Amino acid sequence: MMARKSDVDWIAIGLDLLAELGHTRLTVADLCARSGRTKGSLYHHYADMALFRAALLDAWRERNTERLIAETEREARVEDKTRVLDRLAMALDLRLERAVRNWAAHDAQAREVVQAVDRQRIDYLVELCRQEGNPPAVSRDLSTLTYAAYLGLQQLFGADEQAALRRLVPKIEFVLAGSQRDKGSA
């Protein structure tokens, strides 16, 4: 007898499917084919696909933003926080990040979640910059530029994305840190 799939299992299957095939394949048929279960099993946990998609977006936000912030906040020194955050962010499945952003380009529900995540991520970076002693306006500008570079690098590189991020992010941070010398321009 097959073990029943829990709602967490369905979310894991959905996130994998999204990362591999994109939002257009988030269908009952594709989810059931991937899981080896019936649609009754899926609907046992989610009344409809809209609720499943909302849960999927919530899981993405929790795993790729809130968990990173929580793990980063365990560090006492801001230098350690930025090191941990960089390591965690570069370890994310960037296929999933791109898939969610592509989904957001076509769906209002996904777009709303992505915009909220972007604000949350930038706000957290601003807080780290302020802890480093930067004024609010400089912190906002540096955080926005850092985040924009991170997102842009995700779009530029395919299979080599992780290696490119590891190589280029420290250089971007170095350039942006150099711009802090001109704090009066913000």
C-alpha positions in Angstrom: 0.0 0.0 0.0 1.3 3.5 -0.9 1.9 6.0 1.8 -0.4 9.1 1.6 1.2 12.3 0.4 1.1 15.2 2.9 0.6 18.8 2.0 4.4 19.3 2.5 5.0 16.6 -0.1 2.7 18.3 -2.6 4.5 21.6 -2.1 7.9 20.0 -2.6 6.6 18.3 -5.8 5.2 21.7 -6.9 8.4 23.6 -6.3 10.4 21.0 -8.2 8.0 21.0 -11.1 8.0 24.8 -11.1 11.8 25.0 -11.1 12.2 22.4 -13.8 9.3 23.1 -16.2 7.9 26.5 -15.2 4.5 27.9 -14.1 2.6 26.7 -17.1 3.2 23.1 -16.0 1.6 23.6 -12.6 -1.4 21.6 -13.5 -3.2 18.9 -11.7 -2.2 16.4 -14.4 1.5 17.3 -14.2 1.5 17.3 -10.4 -0.2 13.9 -10.3 2.0 12.4 -12.9 5.1 13.6 -11.0 3.8 12.3 -7.7 2.2 9.1 -8.9 -1.0 10.1 -7.0 -4.5 10.9 -8.1 -6.1 14.3 -8.2 -8.2 13.3 -5.3 -5.1 13.1 -3.2 -4.1 16.7 -4.2 -7.7 18.0 -3.6 -7.7 16.3 -0.2 -5.1 18.8 0.8 -6.0 21.8 -1.4 -9.6 22.6 -2.3 -8.5 24.0 -5.6 -5.5 24.9 -7.7 -5.6 28.6 -6.6 -5.1 27.5 -3.0 -2.3 25.2 -4.0 -0.6 28.0 -6.0 -0.9 30.4 -3.0 0.6 27.7 -0.7 3.4 27.2 -3.2 4.2 30.9 -3.3 4.1 31.0 0.5 6.6 28.1 0.6 8.9 29.9 -1.8 8.8 33.0 0.2 9.5 31.2 3.5 12.3 29.0 2.1 14.0 31.6 -0.1 13.6 34.7 2.0 12.3 34.3 5.6 14.5 31.3 6.3 17.6 33.1 5.0 16.9 36.2 7.1 16.2 34.1 10.2 19.5 32.1 9.8 21.4 35.4 9.1 20.0 37.0 12.3 21.5 34.3 14.4 24.9 36.0 13.9 25.8 38.8 16.2 28.2 40.9 14.1 27.0 42.5 10.9 30.1 41.3 9.0 29.1 37.7 9.9 25.5 38.4 8.9 26.5 39.6 5.4 28.8 36.6 5.0 26.1 34.2 6.0 23.4 35.9 3.9 25.7 35.9 0.8 26.4 32.2 1.3 22.8 31.3 1.7 21.6 33.4 -1.2 24.2 31.9 -3.6 23.1 28.4 -2.6 19.5 29.0 -3.6 18.1 27.1 -6.6 18.2 30.0 -9.0 16.0 28.0 -11.5 13.2 28.3 -9.0 13.9 32.1 -8.5 13.7 32.6 -12.3 10.6 30.4 -12.6 8.7 32.4 -9.9 9.7 35.7 -11.5 8.5 34.4 -14.9 5.3 33.3 -13.3 4.9 36.8 -11.8 5.2 38.3 -15.2 2.0 36.4 -16.2 0.0 36.2 -13.0 -1.3 38.9 -10.6 -1.2 36.6 -7.5 2.5 35.6 -8.1 3.4 39.2 -9.0 2.0 40.5 -5.7 4.1 37.9 -3.7 7.2 38.6 -5.7 6.9 42.3 -5.2 6.4 41.8 -1.4 9.5 39.5 -1.3 11.5 42.1 -3.2 10.5 44.8 -0.7 11.3 42.4 2.2 14.7 41.5 0.8 15.7 45.1 0.0 14.5 46.3 3.5 16.6 43.6 5.1 19.6 44.6 3.1 19.0 48.3 4.1 19.0 47.2 7.7 22.3 45.5 7.3 23.8 48.5 5.6 22.5 50.8 8.4 24.1 48.4 11.0 27.4 49.0 9.1 27.0 52.7 9.8 25.6 54.0 6.5 23.1 56.8 6.4 19.5 55.8 5.5 19.6 57.1 1.9 23.0 55.5 1.1 21.8 52.3 2.7 18.7 52.3 0.5 20.7 53.0 -2.7 23.4 50.4 -2.0 20.8 47.8 -1.1 18.8 48.4 -4.2 21.8 48.3 -6.4 23.1 45.1 -4.7 19.8 43.4 -5.1 19.4 44.5 -8.7 22.8 43.1 -9.5 21.9 39.8 -7.9 18.7 39.6 -9.9 20.4 40.6 -13.1 23.2 38.0 -12.7 20.5 35.3 -12.3 19.1 36.3 -15.7 22.5 36.4 -17.5 23.9 33.0 -16.6 22.4 29.6 -17.3 24.1 26.4 -16.1 27.1 28.4 -14.7 24.9 30.7 -12.6 26.3 29.6 -9.2 29.9 29.9 -10.3 29.2 33.3 -11.9 27.5 34.5 -8.7 30.3 33.3 -6.5 32.9 35.0 -8.7 31.0 38.3 -9.4 29.1 39.1 -6.2 32.2 39.9 -4.2 33.4 42.2 -7.0 30.0 44.0 -7.0 30.1 44.4 -3.3 33.7 45.8 -3.6 32.5 48.4 -6.2 29.5 49.4 -4.1 31.6 49.6 -0.9 33.9 52.0 -2.8 31.0 54.2 -3.6 30.3 54.6 0.1 33.2 56.9 0.3 31.1 59.4 -1.6 28.3 59.3 1.0 27.5 63.0 0.4 26.1 62.2 -3.1 23.0 60.4 -1.9 
